[in-house]
Amino acid sequence: MRTDSSPGTLPAREHLPAAPAGTPVLDVVIPVYNEEKDLQPCVRRLHEHLARTFPYAFRITIADNASTDTTPQVAARLAAEIPEVSTFRLEQKGRGRALRAVWSASEAPVLAYMDVDLSTDLNALLPLVAPLISGHSDLAIGSRLAPSSRVVRGPKREFISRVYNLILRGSLQARFSDAQCGFKAIRRDVAQVLLPLIEDTDWFFDTEMLVLAERAGLRIHEVPVDWVDDPDSTVHIVRTATDDLKGVWRVGRALATGSLPLDRLARPFGDDPRDREIKDVPRGLARQLVGFCVVGALSTLFYLLLYSGFRVFTGSQAANALALLVSAIANTAANRRLTFGVRGRGGAVRHQAQGLVVFGIGLALTSGSLAALNAATSEPAHSTELAVLIAANLAATVLRFLLFRAWVFPDRREGGSPVAASYDTTQFRAGDVADSWRDATAQLLPVRPHDTDARDFR
């Protein structure tokens, strides 16, 4: 899978056009489960804030996760009293399931959600969605870990949150600062393509959404927030932490094997119309050059170490051939994955065979250099041999990059056959996504009264 130069299925981001009066630009979802006490003050406070400060039409959607108390009745009363409030009922629990169902069915171009306890200061809501409306960003998240954020919460939740984010950075190379804050927004066109790729239906839904979006190259905007911990929140540390770690393992494995079609999410290079008019410029060249240089430097070091080791037991020509063969196989595999973005096992054998042809060219250059050195002097110093090999490898490296880019790992998208595409890249239309999730929701089993809610421990 190539993600660096794909034209993608998403159009270039643009400022959302002015909508007719009454058409909601923003749909704020509040997922709830047995929140009969907090739901009404939350919705009324949020509605008052939006009516007073938000310059566009909006809607507040209450997503009821199979509540067994009077939450559905409270939601129905609010929807009847306030025109901008609607309610959505699911017969199975799961915050991720609720967000996916409501977001898939919503026609608003900007979709957001927040927790019912309103721990986050609502003054951050407009800064959260403004970059999505303007076309600057694809997703936006509130961050309690930004330097300018002000947070009031207990040491246990603070510790768990920071450790969790360290795990994400170490295992999934996540660069966003706070995956767990219940205060996020996404553009609808992005949600239409991203939601079908997310498997989790509970608390890990947020993290999976952000990791996939970041790996696909989408722009994530972070907003520092003021956040006050809800003292009545129920803590289920072990169960929720275990589910999250399982999710980290599942997503990490999927990313490593290339089973996720992230090129569905790629946007064209540059959103400025002037960028779209650029012709005949190789896409992804700068990134590929950087990756190739890094891999090449490490491969050269690996090659020199191998050569020095083999040289102890054999002659210079044999040591050079063996070291170059081993390092070439490693170099082809590393460039395949890191430089040219080819994931999965499809075509791996062919790529290695072509890489060996490139290896043969490098072998000819380096062996010829050694032969010339031995012809010039009968017993060259080891340091002289290394210097000659480094110079020969530099020349071979330039030729290797050109052959890799043009022959071994060519960009075939313009011809209609993606590289190593072992998955279905059928595009989703908004209606199809919404209908599919509505069908899935209709088949959900009713929740049993003794089911408990794994409330957010974060």
Protein Blocks (a to p, Z undefined) as FASTA:
>chain_A
ZZklggbjadcddddddddehiafbdcddddehilkmmmmmmmmmmmmmmmmmcbdcddd
dddehiablmlmmmmmmmmmpmkbccdddfbecjklmmmmmmmmpcbfbdcdddfklmac
fklmmmmmmmmmnomambdcddfkbfkbccdddfklmmmmmmmmmmmmmmnopabfblkb
gcdcddfklmmmmmmmpmbfclmmmmmmmmmmmmnopacddddddddddfkbccdfklmm
mmmmmmmmmmmmmmmnopacfklmpccehjbfklmmpghiaehklmmmmmmmmmmmmmmm
mmmmmmmmmmmmmcfklmmmmmmmmmmmmmmmmmmmmmnopgcjehklmmmmmmmmmmmm
mmmmmmmmmmmmmmmpmbdcfklmmmmmmmmmmmmmmmmmmmmmmmmmccfklnopaghi
abdfbdcdfklmmmmmmmmmmmpccddfkbccdddfZZ
